Amino acid sequence: MTTATALPAAGTVLRTAAPPTASPAASPAVSPAGRSVVRPGRPQERDALAAVLAAAFADDALMLWAFPDPEHRARVLPAFFRVHVDQCLAHRGVLVAHHATDSATGSAADGADGPGGPQDGEPLGALLFLPPGRWDDPRLHGGTAGAALAEAIDADGHGESSRRLAAITRLQTLRHPRHRSHHYLAFVGVRPEDRRTRAGHALLHAFLTEVDTAGQAAYAETSSPGGAHLLAAGGFARFGEAIALPGGGPRLAPVWRGPR
């Protein structure tokens, strides 16, 4: 299961720039939007990235609705995001932002102490995406993946959360543009204390660079006004009517960005 994108850095504006020639999946890049370095995520940092996303989405309207019990939400969000991190790592769809250092763009990129090594520090934020053709991967739906997500959220003991997540998935599936090739932006979030570092802008810029390098489109659903604002500034446009969740839940805005 994948759920909606929320960019919690409300009140800021994305400044786009000409994409570099190198894909962010190939090498670290310092975003022109600030001094945040974005690089591919690594399996060994899955727990740290899940924790960052859990903190970023702790106050998101979609998460508040999906997990109405505050204690349950705080307990299971890291495990919930770990499932999604693992799914996107399997498709090389994880980008990580951290503070830039003097060595961040140096020749040590391939060494143990280069980018991704100790000098990276704690991640500021992460972006999860699926490349074209991967959203329909059976491994992302049902079976083992469904069991992992059910275990992550303690579904047996929290039936309401399980039903609400199932409703999100069902409605998203009905609206997903599966017959149009695209990158699917699933989640992007920055730790609350680091939202002024422009790490969210750097992550989005790196993602769009990869999308544009591939000559592809991008699709997302946003669950926050700040997210909608940033994605619009990045070239996304509304893609049909909002997805209304049942029982007075939040509305998700599907957005699309055509090939550039």
Secondary structure, 3 states (H helix, E strand, C coil): CCCCECCCCCCCCCCCCCCCCCCCCCCCEECCCCCEEEEECCHHHHHHHHHHHHHHCCCCHHHHHHCCCHHHHHHHHHHHHHHHHHHHHCCCCEEEEEECCCCCCCHHHHCCCCCCCHHHCCCCEEEEEECCCCCCCHHHCCHHHHHHHHHHCCHHHCHHHHHHHHHHHHHHHHHCCCCCCEEEEEEEEECHHHHHHCHHHHHHHHHHHHHHHCCCEEEEEECCHHHHHHHHHCCCEECCCCEECCCCCCEEEEEEECCC
